[in-house]
Amino acid sequence: MSGFSLALLGFGAMLLLIAARMPIALAMLVVGAAGYAWLSSPHALIYYLQTNAYSQFASYTLSVIPLFVLMGALAERSGIAATLLRAAERGLSRLRGGMPMAVIAACAGFGAICGSSVATTATFGRAALPELRRAKVDPGFGTGTIAAGGTLGILIPPSVILVIYAITAEQNIAKLFQAALIPGLLAAAFYILAIAIAVRRNPDLAPPVAFTPPAATPRPAWARPAGAVLILIAAGAWLSGYLGSVGGILLAILGLLMLFADFAVIPAAGIAVVVVGGIYGQVFTPTEGAAVGAAVMLAVGALQKTLNMEDIKQSFLQTAETTGMIFLILLGAEVFGAFLALTQMPMTLAAMIGDSSLPPYVVICCMMLAYIILGAVMDELAMILLTLPVFIPVVLSLDFGMPTEDVALWFGILVLVVVGIGLTAPPIGLNVFIINKIARDVPILSTYRGVLPFVVADFIRLATLLTFPALSLWLVHLLN
């Protein structure tokens, strides 16, 4: 039996084990270990597991995962979601469909400090559902809005999924965060546009009602002077060359927030600007940025008295559980990837596609279709780790008229978008199931109908990013 045939047999066996309800991490580990032992020897497998498991998890780079997970867990319990939602309500509630739009805007802000789709969906399921009902929004459209908004947790950096992609594809995490910003903001804009179109076509989805938005948080007397001082410092430091363009822009943004933004959102906006902006400006590495974000989030929650000891304890427990799950999947994917490397399937597939003379964009469209199909039946993290060892060599072997690093960054953003589609699209859609568990009185079919406008917007955005790679790469080139 050829190595390529053995690899296909391994994929089939793994999918059968998953269908038999074996955990995905264990299915990849079992099939990968069996294949590795078959192609080499049981002794070689034991030696590989003995050395690789430690070397992989002792990596400093991987420490960014539990830190970002902890930051998201603290944000989930700190009440920041409700604060962002109230601020978005004040700005958008008077528009037709303004309440669902406010949910999307708040999810985008929360995604900049969370990095998890599941956490964003669950948090806004609790915070936004009562507000959507009070605004008489159609129940299915309301839950669909939250499910779609939850995907912004991974689309807007920092994103745990992007970190996993960077580690697996051996790419720069900071550059991937830079590449994801414009597509993430584009996602929020497309979702708000989808709401506007849906409500215009069917006003019953979000009927106009007499609605008084919550009052703004009183601004302390020192806020405006402090904001003006920050702007002056930013201008002086930038003109003198003491701060780079990114550092000056960050200080100026903080100053403008102090001057004009609702004061209640200053902590959340400040954390996002410090963490994401600090990484963009190379003030600190992604790992250091995650540590700073987690520490600042803990400090803000303690100072505002929105986090108690039980919340902090549960955040650390959630971090341990989530990190353990991610690391086990990483180990299973590593062993399965080693098995595929022994079969030489990735190289064989890349050579076959190269000899077929298929246009590169046809190949990448086929990959996106494969991701959409897999996303309907498989966890997004496992799907990425399962396919990247095969897809990355193929993608990097194609000629898109760009440097190899740009192709890898662009492909990572496309994968992120498709993962977002899999989180909401029927027949499964993990975010739909999460919101359905919170809103038990809303039939799941109603939620599926509610997410359809957002799924259409996702496909349009995917086509846009495929057609215009510069949307993903412009900021990377600007900052580097």
RAKAPE-V671470 format. One record per backbone hydrogen bond with DSSP energy under -1.0 kcal/mol. NH is the residue of the N-H (numbers start at 0). CO is the residue of the C=O. If there is no record, write none. Layout:
nh=NH co=CO
nh=NH co=CO
This chain:
nh=5 co=1
nh=6 co=2
nh=7 co=3
nh=8 co=4
nh=9 co=5
nh=10 co=6
nh=11 co=7
nh=12 co=8
nh=13 co=9
nh=14 co=10
nh=15 co=11
nh=16 co=12
nh=17 co=13
nh=18 co=14
nh=19 co=15
nh=20 co=17
nh=21 co=16
nh=26 co=22
nh=27 co=23
nh=28 co=24
nh=29 co=25
nh=30 co=26
nh=31 co=27
nh=32 co=28
nh=33 co=29
nh=34 co=30
nh=35 co=31
nh=36 co=32
nh=37 co=33
nh=38 co=34
nh=39 co=35
nh=44 co=40
nh=45 co=41
nh=46 co=42
nh=47 co=43
nh=48 co=44
nh=49 co=45
nh=50 co=46
nh=51 co=47
nh=52 co=48
nh=54 co=50
nh=55 co=51
nh=56 co=52
nh=57 co=53
nh=62 co=59
nh=63 co=60
nh=64 co=61
nh=66 co=62
nh=67 co=63
nh=68 co=64
nh=69 co=65
nh=70 co=66
nh=71 co=67
nh=72 co=68
nh=73 co=69
nh=74 co=70
nh=75 co=71
nh=76 co=72
nh=82 co=78
nh=83 co=79
nh=84 co=80
nh=85 co=81
nh=86 co=82
nh=87 co=83
nh=88 co=84
nh=89 co=85
nh=90 co=86
nh=91 co=87
nh=92 co=88
nh=94 co=91
nh=97 co=94
nh=100 co=96
nh=101 co=97
nh=102 co=98
nh=103 co=99
nh=104 co=100
nh=105 co=101
nh=106 co=102
nh=107 co=103
nh=108 co=104
nh=109 co=105
nh=110 co=106
nh=112 co=109
nh=119 co=115
nh=120 co=116
nh=121 co=117
nh=122 co=118
nh=123 co=119
nh=124 co=120
nh=125 co=121
nh=126 co=122
nh=127 co=123
nh=131 co=127
nh=132 co=128
nh=133 co=129
nh=134 co=130
nh=135 co=132
nh=136 co=131
nh=137 co=204
nh=141 co=137
nh=142 co=138
nh=143 co=139
nh=144 co=140
nh=145 co=141
nh=146 co=142
nh=147 co=143
nh=148 co=144
nh=149 co=145
nh=150 co=147
nh=151 co=148
nh=152 co=149
nh=153 co=150
nh=154 co=150
nh=155 co=151
nh=159 co=114
nh=162 co=158
nh=163 co=159
nh=164 co=160
nh=165 co=161
nh=166 co=162
nh=167 co=163
nh=168 co=164
nh=170 co=165
nh=175 co=171
nh=176 co=172
nh=177 co=173
nh=178 co=174
nh=179 co=175
nh=183 co=179
nh=184 co=180
nh=185 co=181
nh=186 co=182
nh=187 co=183
nh=188 co=184
nh=189 co=185
nh=190 co=186
nh=191 co=187
nh=192 co=188
nh=193 co=189
nh=194 co=190
nh=195 co=191
nh=196 co=192
nh=197 co=193
nh=198 co=194
nh=199 co=195
nh=200 co=196
nh=201 co=197
nh=204 co=201
nh=222 co=219
nh=225 co=221
nh=226 co=222
nh=227 co=223
nh=228 co=224
nh=229 co=225
nh=230 co=226
nh=231 co=227
nh=232 co=228
nh=233 co=229
nh=234 co=230
nh=235 co=231
nh=236 co=232
nh=237 co=233
nh=238 co=234
nh=239 co=235
nh=241 co=236
nh=242 co=236
nh=247 co=243
nh=248 co=244
nh=249 co=245
nh=250 co=246
nh=251 co=247
nh=252 co=248
nh=253 co=249
nh=254 co=250
nh=255 co=251
nh=256 co=252
nh=257 co=253
nh=258 co=254
nh=259 co=255
nh=260 co=256
nh=264 co=261
nh=265 co=262
nh=268 co=264
nh=269 co=265
nh=270 co=266
nh=271 co=267
nh=272 co=268
nh=273 co=269
nh=274 co=270
nh=275 co=271
nh=276 co=272
nh=277 co=273
nh=278 co=274
nh=279 co=275
nh=280 co=276
nh=281 co=278
nh=282 co=277
nh=283 co=277
nh=288 co=284
nh=289 co=285
nh=290 co=286
nh=291 co=287
nh=292 co=288
nh=293 co=289
nh=294 co=290
nh=295 co=291
nh=296 co=292
nh=297 co=293
nh=298 co=294
nh=299 co=295
nh=300 co=296
nh=301 co=297
nh=302 co=298
nh=303 co=299
nh=305 co=300
nh=306 co=300
nh=311 co=307
nh=312 co=308
nh=313 co=309
nh=314 co=310
nh=315 co=311
nh=316 co=312
nh=317 co=313
nh=318 co=314
nh=319 co=315
nh=320 co=316
nh=321 co=317
nh=322 co=318
nh=323 co=319
nh=324 co=320
nh=325 co=321
nh=326 co=322
nh=327 co=323
nh=328 co=324
nh=329 co=325
nh=330 co=326
nh=331 co=327
nh=332 co=328
nh=333 co=329
nh=334 co=330
nh=335 co=331
nh=336 co=332
nh=337 co=333
nh=338 co=334
nh=339 co=335
nh=340 co=336
nh=341 co=337
nh=342 co=338
nh=344 co=339
nh=347 co=343
nh=348 co=344
nh=349 co=345
nh=350 co=346
nh=351 co=347
nh=352 co=348
nh=353 co=349
nh=354 co=350
nh=355 co=351
nh=362 co=358
nh=363 co=359
nh=364 co=360
nh=365 co=361
nh=366 co=362
nh=367 co=363
nh=368 co=364
nh=369 co=365
nh=370 co=366
nh=371 co=367
nh=372 co=368
nh=373 co=369
nh=374 co=370
nh=376 co=373
nh=377 co=373
nh=382 co=378
nh=383 co=379
nh=384 co=380
nh=385 co=381
nh=386 co=382
nh=387 co=383
nh=389 co=386
nh=390 co=386
nh=391 co=387
nh=394 co=390
nh=395 co=391
nh=397 co=394
nh=406 co=402
nh=407 co=403
nh=408 co=404
nh=409 co=405
nh=410 co=406
nh=411 co=407
nh=412 co=408
nh=413 co=409
nh=414 co=410
nh=415 co=411
nh=416 co=412
nh=417 co=413
nh=418 co=414
nh=419 co=415
nh=420 co=416
nh=421 co=417
nh=422 co=418
nh=423 co=420
nh=424 co=420
nh=430 co=422
nh=432 co=428
nh=433 co=429
nh=434 co=430
nh=435 co=431
nh=436 co=432
nh=437 co=433
nh=438 co=434
nh=439 co=437
nh=441 co=438
nh=446 co=442
nh=447 co=443
nh=448 co=444
nh=449 co=445
nh=450 co=446
nh=454 co=450
nh=455 co=451
nh=456 co=452
nh=457 co=453
nh=458 co=454
nh=459 co=455
nh=460 co=456
nh=461 co=457
nh=462 co=458
nh=463 co=459
nh=464 co=460
nh=465 co=461
nh=466 co=462
nh=467 co=463
nh=470 co=467
nh=471 co=468
nh=472 co=468
nh=473 co=469
nh=476 co=472
nh=477 co=473
nh=478 co=474
nh=479 co=475
